[in-house]
Amino acid sequence: MPHPLRALALAFTAPLLAHLSFAGSVITEPASTASTGYATELIDPAALGFGPPAFVLDVTYQDTLDYDARRGGLEMIETRVAAPFASWRIGEVRFGTTLDYSWRQADFGPGFGLGEKDLHTVKLRLSAYWRPENSKWWVLGFVTPGIATDFTSVTSDAFTISGLALVGYQWSKTLGFAFGAFASTGVGDTNVLGAVGFIWTPNDQWIIQATPPIVAIGYRPTPDWTFGAVVHPAGEAWEVEETESNVRQVDLSLWRAALSVERKFGPHWRMNVRGGVAFGGELELRDREERVISDTDLDPAPFGAIAVKWVF
């Protein structure tokens, strides 16, 4: 199952890039961008939170993902809100907190006994970042407790927690690397994984962010416009009220490939529109003992999204 990769992507890449950008774009600040500033800012075409710190409202419509071996399919409207609400510094260490909430209105169609479900995820990310002045090395760590549930019936199985430790090195003015380890547990899964990533800004308009399994390419012809292409995982797992068919845990694995365009309006406001195709989907349903009841592949389907951001 791709669940470990999904967890790695969302819990490793997003905090890494968000806090590197927050700390001053420390790994994407080539000298060639000093006058234009086009490529000093990390792109965030999928609104995953790895651009500059911002309040984000993101809405995605996912067209029906047909079940591969049975009738019906999964259709969703996803709403996400991200709010970085505190940041402070003690010596050379910067601390930050971010609250992330997502609400999926999911229609599972006939079968499974799920019908229409409201699925919620709430996460609080607590992080610390260290980089001495004039050093090419930096260190980032975070812990993220959360809850993933339909809020109808909540037990300890709905609680999740993840943690990350990273060491980064600025190889050159245009290329930086990060290495570390990630661990998470919750809703029937426990993962411990290594993490490797890099960000490359070959000139003042192009940026390539490759932190597998997320890959993003951005192009800025002017400071106000950003065009992007991204591939990223987009699933989640939740605890739900037990159905007549004994479903207690829902695990959705999903990938999305998209093209995007983002426009700046003044120093703070931005709007991002993107669209593409969801693919590689899998819907696994488990009972309260974490036994698999159903494991269904999902056919590819288009999606569209719009995000509004207020950037610090």
C-alpha positions in Angstrom: 0.0 0.0 0.0 1.2 3.6 -0.7 0.1 4.8 2.7 3.7 5.2 4.1 4.7 7.3 1.1 1.6 9.5 1.6 2.5 10.0 5.2 6.1 10.8 4.4 5.1 13.3 1.7 2.6 15.3 3.8 4.4 15.1 7.1 8.0 15.5 5.7 7.8 17.8 2.7 5.3 20.3 3.9 6.9 21.2 7.2 10.4 21.1 5.7 9.6 23.6 2.9 7.2 25.8 5.0 9.8 26.4 7.7 12.7 26.8 5.4 10.7 29.5 3.5 9.6 31.0 6.8 13.2 31.2 8.0 14.2 33.3 5.0 14.2 30.9 2.0 17.5 29.6 3.3 18.0 26.9 0.7 16.6 28.8 -2.3 18.3 32.2 -2.2 20.8 32.3 -5.1 22.6 35.5 -5.7 21.0 35.8 -9.2 17.6 36.5 -7.6 18.8 39.3 -5.3 17.4 42.0 -7.7 14.3 40.3 -9.0 13.4 37.9 -6.2 11.4 35.7 -8.6 12.7 32.4 -7.5 13.6 33.0 -3.9 10.1 32.0 -2.8 9.1 28.3 -2.8 6.1 27.5 -4.9 3.0 25.8 -3.4 0.7 24.8 -6.3 -1.1 22.2 -4.4 -1.7 24.4 -1.3 0.0 21.9 0.9 1.6 24.5 3.1 5.1 24.4 1.8 5.2 28.0 0.4 5.7 31.1 2.6 3.6 31.1 5.8 0.1 32.1 5.1 -3.6 31.7 6.1 -5.0 29.4 3.4 -8.5 28.5 2.3 -8.4 25.8 -0.3 -11.4 24.1 -2.0 -11.1 21.0 -4.2 -13.8 19.2 -6.2 -12.9 15.6 -6.9 -14.9 14.1 -9.8 -16.2 10.5 -9.2 -13.4 7.9 -8.8 -15.1 4.8 -10.1 -14.5 1.6 -8.2 -12.4 -0.8 -10.3 -14.2 -4.1 -9.5 -17.7 -3.0 -8.4 -20.5 -0.6 -9.1 -20.3 3.0 -7.9 -17.5 5.4 -7.0 -16.2 8.0 -4.6 -17.0 11.7 -5.1 -15.6 14.4 -2.8 -15.5 18.1 -2.0 -12.5 18.9 0.1 -12.1 22.2 2.1 -8.9 23.0 3.9 -7.9 25.8 6.2 -4.3 26.4 7.4 -3.4 29.0 10.0 0.1 29.6 11.3 -0.7 31.5 14.4 2.5 31.9 16.5 6.2 32.3 15.9 9.0 33.2 18.3 12.8 33.0 18.6 15.0 32.0 21.4 18.7 32.6 20.5 19.3 31.0 17.2 16.3 28.8 17.4 13.0 29.8 15.8 9.8 28.1 17.0 6.4 28.0 15.3 2.9 26.6 15.5 0.4 25.9 12.7 -3.2 24.7 12.9 -4.4 22.7 9.8 -8.1 21.6 9.4 -9.6 19.7 6.5 -13.2 18.7 5.8 -14.1 16.2 3.1 -17.7 15.8 2.1 -17.5 12.3 0.7 -20.1 10.3 -1.2 -19.1 6.6 -1.3 -22.2 5.6 -3.3 -24.0 2.3 -2.8 -22.3 -0.5 -0.9 -19.9 -0.4 2.1 -22.7 1.0 4.3 -20.9 4.4 4.3 -23.1 6.5 2.0 -22.4 10.2 2.5 -19.8 11.0 5.1 -18.3 14.2 6.6 -14.6 13.3 7.3 -12.5 15.7 9.4 -8.8 16.0 10.1 -7.4 18.5 12.6 -3.6 18.8 13.2 -1.4 21.1 15.3 2.2 21.3 14.1 4.8 22.4 16.7 8.2 23.0 15.1 11.7 24.3 15.8 14.3 25.5 13.3 18.0 26.3 13.9 20.6 27.8 11.6 23.5 29.8 12.8 24.4 32.9 10.9 26.7 32.3 7.9 26.3 28.6 8.3 25.5 26.2 5.4 24.0 23.7 7.9 20.5 23.9 9.5 18.4 21.6 11.6 14.6 21.3 11.7 12.3 19.2 14.0 8.6 19.0 14.6 5.9 17.1 16.3 2.3 17.0 15.0 -0.6 15.6 17.1 -4.0 15.4 15.4 -7.3 13.7 15.1 -9.0 12.1 12.0 -12.6 11.2 12.4 -16.2 11.7 11.3 -16.8 13.2 14.8 -19.8 10.8 15.3 -18.0 8.4 17.5 -14.4 9.2 18.6 -12.1 6.8 20.3 -8.3 6.8 20.9 -7.9 5.2 17.5 -8.8 8.5 15.9 -5.8 10.3 17.4 -2.6 10.6 15.3 0.9 11.9 16.0 3.9 12.3 13.8 7.4 13.6 14.2 10.4 14.6 12.0 14.1 15.4 12.5 16.0 16.9 9.5 19.5 18.1 8.8 20.1 20.3 5.8 23.1 21.5 3.9 23.3 24.4 1.4 25.5 22.8 -1.3 25.7 25.9 -3.5 23.9 29.1 -4.1 21.3 27.3 -6.2 21.1 23.8 -4.7 20.3 22.6 -1.2 19.7 19.2 0.4 17.9 17.8 3.4 18.2 14.4 5.1 16.4 13.0 8.1 13.8 10.5 9.5 10.0 10.6 9.9 7.7 8.6 12.2 3.9 8.5 12.6 1.2 6.4 14.2 -2.6 6.6 14.0 -5.8 5.1 12.4 -4.3 1.7 12.1 -0.9 2.6 10.7 2.6 3.0 12.1 5.4 4.2 9.9 9.1 4.9 10.4 10.8 6.2 7.2 13.9 8.0 6.0 13.6 11.3 4.1 15.8 12.9 1.4 15.0 16.0 -0.6 16.5 18.8 -2.7 15.5 22.2 -4.1 17.2 23.6 -7.2 16.9 27.1 -8.6 18.9 27.2 -11.8 18.1 30.8 -12.5 15.9 33.7 -11.3 12.6 32.3 -12.9 12.7 28.5 -12.5 12.6 26.4 -9.4 12.5 22.6 -9.0 11.4 21.1 -5.6 12.0 17.4 -5.5 11.3 15.8 -2.2 9.9 12.3 -3.2 7.2 11.5 -3.5 6.4 15.2 -4.1 7.8 16.8 -7.2 7.0 20.4 -8.2 8.3 22.6 -11.0 7.6 26.3 -11.0 8.1 29.1 -13.5 7.8 32.9 -12.7 7.9 35.1 -15.7 7.1 38.1 -13.4 7.0 38.5 -9.6 3.2 38.5 -9.7 2.6 35.3 -11.8 3.6 31.7 -11.0 2.9 28.7 -13.2 3.5 25.3 -11.8 3.3 21.5 -12.3 3.1 19.1 -9.4 2.6 15.5 -8.5 1.7 14.7 -4.9 -0.2 12.2 -2.8 -3.6 13.4 -1.5 -5.2 10.7 0.6 -5.9 10.3 4.3 -7.2 7.9 6.9 -10.1 8.3 9.4 -12.0 6.5 12.1 -15.7 6.5 11.5 -18.9 5.4 13.2 -19.2 1.6 12.8 -21.5 0.7 9.9 -23.7 -2.4 9.5 -21.0 -4.0 7.4 -18.5 -3.4 10.4 -16.5 -0.7 8.7 -14.7 1.3 11.4 -11.6 2.7 9.6 -11.4 4.3 6.1 -8.0 4.6 4.4 -7.9 6.5 1.2 -4.7 6.5 -0.9 -4.6 8.8 -3.8 -2.2 10.7 -6.1 -2.8 13.9 -8.0 -1.0 15.5 -11.0 -1.9 19.1 -11.8 -1.1 22.3 -13.6 -1.6 25.5 -11.7 -1.4 29.3 -12.0 -1.1 31.7 -9.1 -1.6 35.5 -9.1 -0.4 37.9 -6.5 -2.6 40.8 -5.5 -0.6 43.3 -3.6 1.9 42.3 -0.9 -0.3 39.7 0.9 -3.2 38.4 -1.2 -2.9 35.5 -3.7 -5.2 33.3 -5.7 -4.3 29.9 -7.0 -6.3 27.9 -9.6 -5.3 24.3 -10.5 -6.6 21.3 -12.2 -5.5 17.8 -13.3 -6.2 14.2 -12.7 -6.3 12.0 -9.7 -4.8 8.5 -10.2 -3.3 5.5 -8.4 -6.3 5.5 -6.0 -7.0 2.8 -3.4 -9.8 2.6 -0.8 -9.2 0.2 2.1 -11.9 -0.4 4.7 -11.1 -2.0 8.1 -13.1 -3.1 11.1 -12.4 -2.1 14.7 -9.8 -4.9 15.0 -8.0 -3.4 12.0 -8.9 -6.4 9.8 -9.3 -5.5 6.1 -13.0 -5.8 5.0 -12.5 -4.4 1.5 -9.6 -3.2 -0.6 -10.7 -1.5 -3.8 -8.7 0.2 -6.6 -10.1 3.5 -7.9 -10.1 4.6 -11.6 -8.5 7.9 -12.5 -10.7 11.0 -12.5 -10.3 14.8 -13.1 -10.3 17.3 -10.3 -10.2 21.1 -9.9 -9.3 23.4 -7.1 -9.0 27.0 -6.0 -7.1 28.5 -3.1 -7.1 32.0 -1.6 -4.1 32.9 0.6 -3.1 35.8 2.9 0.7 35.6 3.0 2.7 37.1 5.9 
